[in-house]
């Protein structure tokens, strides 16, 4: 469970708000900025005030979809039927018709870019039987993740007076999404989606505009204002920011850029653990139904063999790449598999490694890396990986 740390004064203020308005205080504005590595809150305003999330709800719908993919309930090519209820959802929609079908992959891309309400209902009915039952599953998952002040009533974010969340809870969800499903996070960096001859542009206008932004999701209703959860990575460090209640989309985007700037300016150095998990080989199970038993444990004999080989490696190959930091060892290793498959010709002289580090809140992060590269190969590998939606930064281990 993720817990975002807050200063004592903020805790006192949070209790004051809860005592005065115990149920549904709808902030005209709320925001939070979080260091994704340490989970430290770098800035917050009304972060625990409940508000209408609008289409930010779809982040949880996608989280549940990724969970179903990992469990093997269906795969990316599974076709999902469109019900009468799904086809009747109000805009924003893809325009699906009753009896039609759509693949899981298409559904994911439609939610990320078009924020299609009809598609959200299709996924909800496929996963929960009915959208109401799916909303109950969403709320249950939210509580498990540590989203203490969130209640879901549908899969799309369409107006419902009981459907509420907070900036802090949405930051927790974004962190959970990236750490638990790194193999699917690349979808959020899609700038457009083509479906049946039409091109749908991603509503997240910061993609390709603000350096390092690779997600996550916008939301808007008249009651909520203009909402946005954004994530950006620079120099191997990631910042998550959430805004509720923007007056216009342009003002929200400008404000979000400013919040991300503040976040990066306030990042503190991370003390890295020496505890490392190294792989002597990189297997390739199917991403949709991964083999959870292949990972070498810290005391695995293969680790010792590989460590000896590392000590004999050429010292001239000083460069490395990092392809993300995750809350699960399994997620980090899955990313290493995918990265190795995509950029194998550049990585064949390297060795894969996952190093662990503790955040200030006591959680463990696993950093997925390839070491022992020369600078040219490291740069070429990152170009190839970024084109495939995998985050990648080049660094020199001596600088850590």
Residue pairs with C-beta under 8 A, 6 or more apart in sequence:
1 144
1 145
1 146
2 39
2 145
2 146
2 172
2 175
2 176
2 327
2 361
2 363
3 39
3 146
3 361
3 363
4 32
4 34
4 39
4 40
4 41
4 168
4 171
4 172
4 361
5 39
5 40
5 41
5 360
5 361
6 14
6 41
6 44
6 47
7 41
10 41
10 44
10 47
14 48
17 25
17 46
17 48
17 49
18 48
23 50
24 50
24 161
24 164
25 49
25 50
26 49
26 50
26 51
26 52
26 223
27 46
27 49
27 50
27 51
27 244
27 245
28 225
28 245
29 45
29 46
29 225
29 243
29 244
29 245
29 246
30 45
30 46
30 47
30 49
30 51
30 166
30 167
30 242
30 243
30 244
30 245
31 43
31 44
31 45
31 46
31 47
31 167
31 241
31 242
31 243
31 244
31 255
31 259
32 41
32 43
32 44
32 45
32 47
32 167
32 168
32 171
32 241
32 242
33 41
33 42
33 43
33 44
33 239
33 240
33 241
33 259
33 260
33 262
33 263
33 266
34 40
34 41
34 42
34 171
34 175
34 239
34 240
34 241
34 263
35 42
35 237
35 238
35 239
35 263
35 266
35 267
35 268
36 175
36 178
36 231
36 237
36 238
36 239
36 240
36 325
37 237
37 238
37 270
37 325
37 357
37 359
37 365
38 268
38 270
38 359
38 360
38 361
39 175
39 359
39 360
39 361
39 363
40 268
40 359
40 360
41 47
41 168
42 239
42 262
42 263
42 266
42 267
43 259
43 262
43 263
43 266
44 167
44 168
46 167
46 244
47 166
47 167
47 168
48 149
48 166
48 167
48 168
49 166
49 167
50 149
50 164
50 165
50 166
51 164
51 165
51 166
51 167
51 224
51 244
51 245
52 159
52 163
52 164
52 221
52 223
52 224
53 150
53 157
53 163
53 164
53 165
53 170
53 219
53 224
53 227
53 244
54 157
54 219
54 220
54 221
54 224
54 227
55 92
55 115
55 156
55 157
55 217
55 218
55 219
55 220
55 227
56 157
56 165
56 170
56 217
56 218
56 219
56 227
56 229
57 120
57 138
57 152
57 154
57 155
57 156
57 157
57 163
57 165
57 219
58 111
58 115
58 120
58 155
58 156
58 157
58 217
58 219
59 170
59 173
59 174
59 177
59 216
59 217
59 229
60 138
60 141
60 142
60 152
60 173
61 111
61 120
61 123
61 124
61 138
61 155
61 156
62 108
62 111
62 112
62 177
62 187
63 141
63 173
63 176
63 177
63 180
63 181
64 123
64 127
64 134
64 137
64 138
64 141
65 104
65 107
65 108
65 123
65 127
66 177
66 180
66 181
66 184
67 141
67 181
68 74
68 127
69 75
69 76
69 104
69 184
69 288
70 181
70 288
70 289
70 290
72 288
72 289
73 127
74 80
74 104
74 126
75 104
75 288
75 289
76 103
76 104
76 105
76 288
77 103
77 104
77 105
78 103
78 104
79 101
79 102
79 103
80 101
80 102
80 103
80 104
80 107
80 122
80 123
80 126
81 99
81 100
81 101
81 122
81 126
82 96
82 97
82 98
82 99
82 100
82 101
82 102
82 118
82 122
83 98
83 121
83 122
83 125
84 98
85 121
85 125
85 131
86 96
86 98
86 118
86 119
86 121
86 122
86 125
87 96
87 97
87 98
87 100
87 118
89 117
89 118
89 120
89 121
89 156
89 158
90 117
90 158
91 117
92 114
92 115
92 116
92 117
93 114
93 116
93 117
93 118
93 119
94 102
94 110
94 114
94 116
94 118
94 119
94 195
94 200
95 118
96 102
96 118
96 119
96 122
102 110
102 119
102 122
106 195
107 119
107 122
107 123
108 184
108 187
109 187
109 190
109 193
109 195
110 116
110 119
110 193
110 195
110 200
111 119
111 120
111 123
112 187
112 188
112 190
112 193
112 202
112 217
113 190
113 191
113 192
113 193
113 200
113 201
113 202
113 203
114 193
114 200
114 203
115 203
115 217
115 218
115 219
117 156
117 157
117 158
120 154
120 155
120 156
120 157
121 131
121 154
121 155
121 156
123 155
124 130
124 131
124 134
124 135
124 154
124 155
125 131
125 134
127 134
127 137
128 134
128 135
128 136
128 137
131 154
131 155
132 153
132 154
134 155
135 152
135 153
135 154
135 155
136 152
138 152
138 155
139 150
139 151
139 152
142 150
142 152
142 169
142 173
145 172
145 173
145 176
146 172
147 165
147 169
147 172
147 173
148 169
149 164
149 165
149 166
149 168
149 169
150 164
150 165
150 166
150 169
151 162
151 163
151 164
151 165
152 163
153 160
153 162
153 163
154 160
154 163
157 163
157 219
157 221
158 221
159 221
159 223
167 242
167 243
167 244
168 242
170 229
170 242
171 229
171 240
171 241
171 242
173 229
174 215
174 216
174 229
174 231
174 240
174 242
175 240
175 327
176 327
177 185
177 216
178 185
178 215
178 231
178 238
178 324
178 326
179 325
179 326
179 327
179 328
179 331
179 365
180 326
180 327
180 328
180 331
181 331
182 324
182 326
182 331
182 332
182 334
182 335
182 368
183 287
183 331
183 334
183 335
183 338
185 214
185 215
185 389
185 391
186 214
186 388
186 389
186 390
187 389
188 204
188 214
188 215
188 216
188 217
188 231
189 207
189 214
189 215
189 389
190 202
190 389
191 201
191 202
191 207
191 208
192 199
192 200
192 201
192 202
193 199
193 200
193 202
194 200
203 218
204 213
204 215
204 216
204 217
204 218
204 228
204 230
205 249
205 253
206 213
206 228
206 230
206 253
206 256
206 257
207 213
207 214
210 230
210 232
210 256
210 257
210 260
211 232
211 234
212 232
212 233
212 234
212 260
213 230
213 231
213 232
213 260
214 231
214 232
214 233
214 391
215 229
215 230
215 231
216 229
216 230
216 231
217 228
217 229
218 226
218 227
218 228
218 249
219 226
219 227
219 228
220 226
220 227
220 249
224 244
224 245
225 244
225 245
225 246
225 247
225 252
226 243
226 245
226 246
226 247
226 248
226 249
226 251
226 252
227 242
227 243
227 244
227 245
227 246
227 252
228 242
228 243
228 246
228 252
228 253
228 256
229 240
229 241
229 242
230 240
230 241
230 242
230 243
230 256
230 260
231 238
231 239
231 240
231 241
232 238
232 239
232 260
232 264
233 239
233 391
233 393
234 264
235 393
235 395
236 322
236 393
236 395
237 264
237 267
238 325
239 260
239 263
239 264
239 267
241 256
241 259
241 260
241 263
243 252
243 255
243 256
243 259
246 252
246 255
270 357
271 357
272 355
272 357
272 400
273 355
273 356
273 357
273 358
275 298
275 355
275 356
276 353
276 354
276 355
276 356
277 295
277 296
277 298
277 303
277 329
277 353
277 354
277 355
277 356
277 366
278 296
278 303
278 306
278 307
278 310
278 351
278 352
278 353
278 354
279 296
279 302
279 306
279 333
279 336
279 351
279 352
279 353
279 354
280 296
280 302
280 303
280 305
280 306
280 309
281 302
282 336
282 337
282 340
282 352
283 291
283 294
283 337
284 337
284 341
285 291
285 294
285 337
287 334
287 337
287 338
290 330
290 334
292 330
294 333
295 329
295 330
295 333
296 302
296 303
297 303
306 351
309 351
310 351
310 371
310 372
313 351
313 372
314 372
316 374
317 349
317 350
317 372
317 373
317 374
318 374
318 396
318 397
318 398
319 373
319 374
319 375
319 377
319 378
319 394
319 395
319 396
320 350
320 369
320 370
320 371
320 372
320 373
320 378
320 394
320 395
320 396
320 397
321 369
321 370
321 373
321 378
321 381
321 382
321 385
321 392
321 393
321 394
321 395
322 367
322 368
322 369
322 392
322 393
322 395
323 335
323 336
323 339
323 368
323 369
323 370
323 385
323 390
323 391
323 392
324 332
324 335
324 367
324 368
324 390
324 391
325 332
325 357
325 365
325 366
325 367
325 368
326 332
326 335
326 365
326 366
326 368
327 363
327 364
327 365
327 366
328 366
329 354
329 356
329 366
331 366
332 354
332 366
332 367
332 368
333 354
333 368
335 368
335 390
336 352
336 354
336 368
336 370
338 390
339 347
339 368
339 370
339 381
339 385
339 390
339 392
340 347
340 352
340 370
342 384
342 385
342 388
342 390
343 380
343 381
343 384
343 385
346 373
346 377
346 378
346 380
346 381
346 384
347 370
347 373
347 377
347 381
349 372
349 373
349 377
350 370
350 371
350 372
350 373
350 377
351 370
351 371
351 372
352 368
352 369
352 370
353 369
353 370
353 371
354 366
354 367
354 368
354 369
355 366
355 367
355 369
356 364
356 365
356 366
356 367
357 364
357 365
357 367
358 364
358 365
359 365
370 381
371 397
373 381
375 394
378 394
379 394
381 392
382 392
382 393
382 394
385 391
385 392
386 392
